[in-house]
């Protein structure tokens, strides 16, 4: 794990360092901490509980100007939701997933 440190010979997760990193690095043009908050809000809007294998999919991606509102959300298989081609900065190249392209 990247945010580990040794304390008395044991590996311990350094949450302070990880949190500081989240607040300074971007994911798809949005700070990682804010992106995580948006994902959590989307799951709550859809009523997806902890352990549910589905993700909250956005009809119009947040990175493309979409909002986290119930009108823009739907429950989606996690594998399909995470299979989009990405640019180097983490933003999506296309709103058509790799799995959808294979089906055609």
WOVEN-V379273 format. One record per residue. PHI is phi in whole degrees, 0 to 359 (* if undefined). PSI is psi in radians with two decimals (* if undefined). OMEGA is omega in whole degrees, 0 to 359 (none if undefined). Layout:
BEGIN
phi	psi	omega
PHI	PSI	OMEGA
PHI	PSI	OMEGA
END
This chain:
BEGIN
phi	psi	omega
*	2.47	184
287	-0.39	184
249	0.93	180
248	2.63	174
218	2.75	180
267	2.23	176
229	2.02	182
52	0.71	177
81	-0.03	179
252	2.58	176
276	2.22	181
230	2.45	180
286	2.29	180
266	1.52	184
295	-0.62	181
297	-0.77	180
293	-0.72	179
296	-0.73	179
296	-0.74	178
297	-0.68	179
294	-0.75	179
300	-0.58	183
277	-0.07	180
240	-0.27	182
253	2.63	184
252	2.66	176
228	1.91	182
65	0.57	178
86	0.00	181
238	2.49	177
304	2.43	184
303	-0.67	180
294	-0.66	179
287	-0.63	178
297	-0.72	179
296	-0.70	178
297	-0.68	178
294	-0.71	178
297	-0.75	179
296	-0.72	179
297	-0.73	180
297	-0.76	178
298	-0.70	180
294	-0.73	179
302	-0.71	182
277	-0.22	181
79	0.43	178
281	2.18	183
272	2.90	176
299	2.32	180
94	-0.18	177
292	2.22	184
287	-0.13	181
271	2.76	175
250	2.86	172
272	1.90	179
270	2.54	178
257	2.28	177
297	-0.78	173
244	2.07	186
302	2.59	178
300	-0.72	181
294	-0.30	178
258	0.18	177
103	0.09	179
286	2.83	180
247	2.84	176
264	1.26	177
238	2.78	183
302	-0.58	179
296	-0.48	184
259	0.07	185
246	2.67	170
204	2.64	178
284	2.33	186
219	2.56	176
304	2.35	184
302	-0.70	180
297	-0.69	178
290	-0.66	183
291	-0.46	185
255	0.20	186
256	0.46	180
276	2.52	175
292	2.44	184
238	2.64	171
277	3.04	181
298	-0.52	181
275	0.02	178
96	-0.15	179
285	2.73	184
283	2.45	175
281	-0.70	185
215	2.68	177
270	0.10	175
259	2.10	183
287	2.85	178
299	-0.66	180
294	-0.68	179
294	-0.64	179
293	-0.63	179
293	-0.60	182
293	-0.50	184
285	*	none
END
